[in-house]
Amino acid sequence: MSTENLLSLKDDMVAFIEGHGLVRLPGYVTEDIPSILWEGEGNPDAWKDFVEMAKRVGAPFVTFSEMRLEREELDHLIEEAGEMNFPDEEASELVEAQWLRKYAGMVGYIQLGFIYQGIVFLHETTTEWYERFQSLLEDVESFNDIIIDDHDHEHDEEDE
């Protein structure tokens, strides 16, 4: 999706879902639940087809979840990226985390879902910056896991 803030799209989705007589269930479907992801790349209105499919199969509700980039979460990421690259203040992770500040408060991801015959069907809309945020978050978490594992290993050696 080319837009930087999905807020107006969110409003359109809410109106469209309710206009089709469907109920919105605020909820996020996690990765550990078996699901099928709707493929609508190249079609900016694929989410409308998804909602119409939910209605066609008689889904009682559509799950609806949005992810907004919270300033506190971003500040924490910047701090972690800084610690990860200390003393290099020009490290790519830190620079990218700081670049994301302009998106603080914006909606970057929306997930729609419905259940049909025991299977969860999902439609995801995301921005490029939110994908970069998620990737950076995973990189920092992976780095922290390595540090923690190394630290635990050092304590194991001292105990012997």
GIZI-V736609 format. One record per residue. N is the residue number from 1. RES is the residue in one letter. SS is DSSP state (H for helix, E for strand, - for the rest). Layout:
((N & RES & SS) (N & RES & SS))
This chain:
((1 & M & -) (2 & S & -) (3 & T & -) (4 & E & -) (5 & N & -) (6 & L & -) (7 & L & H) (8 & S & H) (9 & L & H) (10 & K & H) (11 & D & H) (12 & D & H) (13 & M & H) (14 & V & H) (15 & A & H) (16 & F & H) (17 & I & H) (18 & E & H) (19 & G & H) (20 & H & -) (21 & G & -) (22 & L & -) (23 & V & E) (24 & R & E) (25 & L & E) (26 & P & E) (27 & G & -) (28 & Y & -) (29 & V & -) (30 & T & -) (31 & E & -) (32 & D & -) (33 & I & -) (34 & P & -) (35 & S & E) (36 & I & E) (37 & L & E) (38 & W & -) (39 & E & -) (40 & G & -) (41 & E & -) (42 & G & -) (43 & N & -) (44 & P & -) (45 & D & -) (46 & A & H) (47 & W & H) (48 & K & H) (49 & D & H) (50 & F & H) (51 & V & H) (52 & E & H) (53 & M & H) (54 & A & H) (55 & K & H) (56 & R & H) (57 & V & -) (58 & G & -) (59 & A & -) (60 & P & -) (61 & F & E) (62 & V & E) (63 & T & E) (64 & F & E) (65 & S & E) (66 & E & E) (67 & M & E) (68 & R & E) (69 & L & -) (70 & E & -) (71 & R & H) (72 & E & H) (73 & E & H) (74 & L & H) (75 & D & H) (76 & H & H) (77 & L & H) (78 & I & H) (79 & E & H) (80 & E & H) (81 & A & H) (82 & G & H) (83 & E & H) (84 & M & H) (85 & N & H) (86 & F & -) (87 & P & -) (88 & D & -) (89 & E & -) (90 & E & -) (91 & A & -) (92 & S & H) (93 & E & H) (94 & L & H) (95 & V & H) (96 & E & H) (97 & A & H) (98 & Q & H) (99 & W & H) (100 & L & H) (101 & R & H) (102 & K & H) (103 & Y & H) (104 & A & -) (105 & G & -) (106 & M & -) (107 & V & E) (108 & G & E) (109 & Y & E) (110 & I & E) (111 & Q & E) (112 & L & E) (113 & G & E) (114 & F & E) (115 & I & E) (116 & Y & E) (117 & Q & -) (118 & G & -) (119 & I & E) (120 & V & E) (121 & F & E) (122 & L & E) (123 & H & E) (124 & E & E) (125 & T & E) (126 & T & E) (127 & T & -) (128 & E & H) (129 & W & H) (130 & Y & H) (131 & E & H) (132 & R & H) (133 & F & H) (134 & Q & H) (135 & S & H) (136 & L & H) (137 & L & H) (138 & E & H) (139 & D & H) (140 & V & H) (141 & E & H) (142 & S & H) (143 & F & H) (144 & N & H) (145 & D & H) (146 & I & H) (147 & I & H) (148 & I & H) (149 & D & H) (150 & D & H) (151 & H & H) (152 & D & H) (153 & H & H) (154 & E & H) (155 & H & H) (156 & D & H) (157 & E & H) (158 & E & H) (159 & D & H) (160 & E & -))
